[in-house]
Amino acid sequence: MRENCQVYSDDIFLSTAASSLLNEIYTKNSELISKQCNILIINNSSLLNLPNIFEKLNKRKRYVVISSLFINSLLRGVEQLKLEKFIDIDISVDSIKYQLLMYLKGITVDTSVLTSTDKVILSHREIFVLKYLSMGMTPSFIARLSGVSVKTISSQKRSIMKKLCISNNQQLFIKSKLIKLAEERNSSPPAVGAKTLLQRCCFQLS
């Protein structure tokens, strides 16, 4: 495989398989112009290790991510990942190879999968609720703390889950870790806004 193409994965089998696909593509398409290619492969078993994986990434590089649709939704809004293209890991090997080939040729293939990394905007109340949810507090505890009903807190939690593209408490914890990592690696001063307040309130925990 060419030196300008790198494959990143904590699964040696998947890493070897992707390298083999790239070698096959280059062998059969020698006319391809040399292009920087960084492929990040994430399987479902790597879910809890996502913060460690992202910590090792170069924030200046753009990545082709091969993972499940579930993980793709979890990555939305994670600013330290510059997502160049997403490929569903559950499609056939030939389909993955075709999409890699089209990518290297600079041809856009519409896979109808969102690759947005737009910032997540939460209200001040949602920021407050998320602060305590990320610490493992229950909606009933937060309701007593804030002087509102459990129903109100539960409604705000559902809104947070929807905005962060997550569906359970484990994903909430992982998403929190990823956003915290983005803040730690961001060398420029953060802009003032809901996202900044989220980072300051929720993730500077002792």
N, C-alpha and C positions, 0 to 999 in steps of 0.2 A: 504493500500500500504506500502511496506517496506520502512524503513527510509532511506536506501541508494539510493532510487529512488526519484528524485525530478522533479516536473513539473513546468515550468515557463511560464506564459502568462499573458497579461493584460486583457484577456477575461475569466471571471470566468466560463462561460459555457464550453468553450473549455478545460480549465484546469480540470474541473470536469469530462468531458467526457474521457480525456486521462487517468486520475487517475483510472477511472472505467475500462478502457481497461487493464491497468496494473494489477489491482486487479484480473481480470478474468484470465489473463495469468498466474499469480502466483498460483491461486487456482487450475487450471487445469494442471499445470506443476510444481509440488512441487520439482521435481528433479533438477530444475535450481539452479546452483551455484550462490551464492550471488555476484552481480556485481554492481558496481557504475553506475548509470544511470541518466543522466540529460537531460530532454526533454524540448526544447524551442519551443513553438508554436507561430507562427506569422501569423495573417491573414491580408488581404489587407487593412482593416480599421486601422491597427496599423502602416501603412507605415510612416506617419509623426512623429510617436512616437518612431521610431526605435532608434534614438540616446539615448533617455531616457532609453529604455529597455536595451540597450547594456551597459549603464553606470552602471547598477546594476549587471551585470554578473560577475562571478568570472573567471578571465582570466586564472586561473590554471586548470579549469575544461574543459572537452570535452563534446560537446553537440550533441544530436540527434535533428535536426531541422525538424519540421513539418510545412511546409508552401507551398505557390504556387510556380510554376516553375519561375514565374516572380520575386518573392522575392529572390529565390535561386540565380538567376543570379545577382541580386543587391548585394548580400552578398559576392560574389566572390572578393577576394583581401582584405577583411576586416580582418586585422591581429589579432584583439583582440578576434575574434570568432574562437575557436578551434572546427572545424566541424568534428564530428565523423561519422555522417550519415545524409543523407537527405531523407525525406519521403514526397511525394507529398500530400498535404492536400485535393486535389480534387479527389483522388481515393476512393474506397469504404471503409467503416469502417472495413470490414473483411480483406481487403488488408493491411490496416494500422496495424491492429492487427497482421497479419502474419509477416509483416516486423519487428515489434517490437519483436515478439517472436524469429525470426531468429537472430536478433541483440543480444538479451539476451543469446541466445545459442551459440553465437560466430560464427554463420554461415553467410558467405557473400552472399548477394543477389544482383545480378547485375541489377540495375534499370536504367542503361544507363543515369544517371544524374551526371553531374560534381559536385564534392565537393571540387574543388581546392580553396585554399586561397593563391595562389602564389602572390608575390609582383607584382604590376603593374609598368611597365617601360615606362616612358614618355620622349620624347626628351626635350631639353632645351626650344625650341620654344613652344612646347605643354604646358610645365609648365608655361611659361609666359602667354599664352592664358587662361589657366585654372584659373590662379590667378584672372584675371579680370572677367571671366565668373562666377566664384563663388561669386563675389561681385555684380552680377546682371548687368554687363556692356554688351552692345550689340556688335556683331561682327563689325559693322560699326565704333563704338567708338574705339574698340581695333585696327582696321585697321588704323584709323587716328593717334592713339597714337604710333603705331609701324612703320608707314610709309610703309605699304604694302597694297595690295588690299583686299577688303572685301571677294573676292573669295578665297584668300589664307587663311584668318582667318577661313572662313566657312569650308574649307577643313581640317584644323587643328582641328577644333571643332568636325567634324565627326570622325576623327581619335581618339580623346580623348574619345568620347562617346563609340566607339567600344572597346577600350582598357579597359574602366571602366565598360563595360557591362551595359550601360544605354542608354536610348532612348529619354529622354526629360529633360528640365531644372529643373523640380521638382526632378527627380532622381539625377541629378547632384548636387543639393543642399544637398540632403540626404546623398549621397555618400561622399561629402566633410565633412559633420558633422561626419560621422562614422570614416573616416580616421583621422580627427582631434582628435577624442576621443581616437583612438588607440595610437596616439602620446602622448597624455597627460597621458595615463595609462602605457606607456612603461617605466619601471624603468631603463632599461639598455640603454647605449648610442647608438643612432642610427648609422647604417653604412652609410658611405659616398657613395652617388650615386644619381640616378635620383629620387628615392622615397624620400630620405632625403631632396633633394632640393624642391621637390613638397610640402612636409610638411612645410618646413621653409618659402617658398615663398607664399604659398596659404592660410595658416591657422593661421598665427600669425598676425591677423588683429586687429587693435584697433577700 
